[in-house]
């Protein structure tokens, strides 16, 4: 059933009915700060399991991450089979965070679902009518993220954007295959952040690992050329000696600029 069957609120704006979703009140900024500040890269976990309902809820929170055009270019592989888990630990270079983790989760970015999910966005639109501009956008967006064979479309699109950009502001890319992969990776990384913060809020910790043999991870997950791992996340309860050293952050002035 389409989500359009659900009731939703509207509000009058300049004589037109607009969708209305008020910001919730009562959210504790102090508790959120505690979650963020207590998140650490934990290198050693206890043998306490993460309850399935907790892990499922945290994965659901990951899927709510912001993403470009709402296209959700990610997948999460929860590696449960002991034999596969052992292979993944090996692919992670035998890191202690992988060896002791109660759960090993691989986040994968995909670039081959843009057309499929653009159609699905129109099909699953949560209101009775799909606005004309929205329908046109999702009909055109697959072409925006298609570099073509050997990046053949990319050069044409880049040239057109460079010319058009002389007249008005325009998005400059993604054009090439590598740029489209970067587009997918950025959204997938946001989903990973949601996941680790959700686990921290439930009292569990994580280690986001980029040190792994990508070829072995690809083989283990049977990924095609249009999917690639972003990171392996080890998760569990923090051991007493699970954090190896105090957190180091450089001066704020190096990163935050007002112009």
Secondary structure, DSSP 4 states (H G I P E B T S, - for coil): --GGGS---EEEETTEEEE--PPPS---HHHHHHHHHH--B---B-SPPPPHHHHHHHHHHHTTS--GGG---EEEEEE-SHHHHHHHHHHTTT-HHHHH-SEEEEEEEESS-HHHHHHHHHHT-SSSS--HHHHHHHHHHHHHT---GGGHHHHHHHHHHHHHTTTS-------SHHHHHHHHHHHHHHHHHHHHHHHHHTT-EEEEE--S-HHHHHHHHT--TTEEEEEEEEEEPBPTT---S------GGGT----
